[in-house]
Amino acid sequence: MPEVTGSSPVGSIILSVFLWFALIFPVFGTPSIEASLGWQGIPVMDAVNPLYVHVLNPDPFPLRATLEISQRVGSPWRGWSRLSLKLDLLLPPGGKVSYLLPWPLTLGTRRLTLRLRRGEVIVKEEAIPIPHPADGLHGYLGPPPAEAHFPAVPLTPIDISDPLLLSSFHALSYTPELLSPNSTEIIRAWEAYLSDRKENFPPREVLVEALGEIPLAPRPLGAVAVGSALYLIALGFALGKFARTGSPRPYLAVLFLAFTTSGTLSALFIRGERVVEVHWEIREAIAPHFALIFAGIATQEGTDWTLPGIRFELLPEAEGSWVGRDVNWWLGPGGDRTAFTVAPGKERIFWSLEPRELLPLGDRFQVGGDGEIQGLDGRRWSREGFLRAAPRGVRPLLRWLLERLSPGDAIWVQAKKEVHKRYARYHFSIYVQGSG
């Protein structure tokens, strides 16, 4: 038998290929997802927290997928629903992308589920535990606070970019010289709207009452039934006379009138609004470039609905009232949107804080020392008289605002309405300026 004194060239090639794959394999693989909720990983209950998400594509080919984030919210007493956020992503080979997303933390499971999907195939899934939430945070820009009743979190000027993400803070300490004019107004918007939501937000019941002031147009089934009956009677009368006399002319007018009346009634009444969408926009003079926006939707029939932008729901407190209140957020180049279902008798109330341009403010009114409301033309109303003169859909909200205003404060009110075939949209803009 011949003696083997060297390695085979084929074996060397196979070994080289094996080692090459062994070295490359750790680099190539399934995508990875990392996420953390809250400033410095500290989430706050009943606040919109920053959600940091990082996606890595280790493969040597592009990754096109949909990122899904979801959480089950509720309790056995209130009922359960689900929050879901979706966005499409495209990563180059070896690419990494990071997202800063708003996530409202409310009562529910202590876990976020993140998935990457290609169609119906789940490429990657991670369950991120939510740490025990704090009651609030104390942010500081500059020297740390000497005393803080909440966990202290250092901030940089870059962090002051969106007042919505500051809703986790119940206190902010900062050196004014470190802030740009834009950052200063962002902090003012936080002070005006989000520093104390219980104080600065109108109660949900007020908005539901305002939404209920605009009645949904009922389907006049009785009127349609009567019109149809009259039409059939007229048709029978005309056809009977025609059969006996053989001359249609005297009865064509009766038939035409009945048909026209029935069609007109159907066109006028059945076209009533099946959905009412009301927007209330509140702006404070201390932060005029931001608006606190509420949207209420009511319907007589179950329907799917969509609002532009990312909206957060004001949830009711009654037993079982959270059932069926799923919310789906879609983020994309075509514009962010909030999708949900509205059921009869279950109004949906959403809110958001958004930048706004300075537009015409509408009619100005001032609160007098005696509690009366005075217009620019010198006319005076009692508070109840002023509310009775206000348009339906905003009166309860104006009552809540007037209770908070002091003599000398001014308020501007503007109302718009859009009527469409199956819904009506109302928009009320309120601008408040304190006298101090």
Buried (B, 14 or more C-beta within 10 A) or exposed (E): EEEEEEEEEEEEEEEEEEEEEEEEEEEEEEBBBBBBBBBEEBBBBBBBBBBBBEBBBBBEEEBEBBBBBBBEBBEEEBBBBBBBBBBEBEBEEBBBBEBEBBBBBBEBBEEBBBBBBEEEEEBBEEEBEBEEBBEBBBBBBBEEBEEBEBBBBEBEEEBBEBBBBBBBBBBBBBEEEEBEEEBBBBBBBBBBBBBEBEEBBBEBBBBBBBBBBBEBBEBBEEBBEEBBEBBEEBBEBBEEBBEEEEEEEEBEEBBEEBEEBBEEBBEEBBBBBBBBBBBBBBBBBBBBBBBBBBBBBBBBEEBEBEBEBBBBBBBBEEEEBBEBBBBBBBBEEEEBBBBBBBBEEBBBBBBBBBEBEEEEBBEBBBBEEEEBBBBEEEEEBEBEEBBEEBBEBBBBBBBBBBEEBEEEBBBBBBBEEEEEEEBBBBBBBBBBBEEE
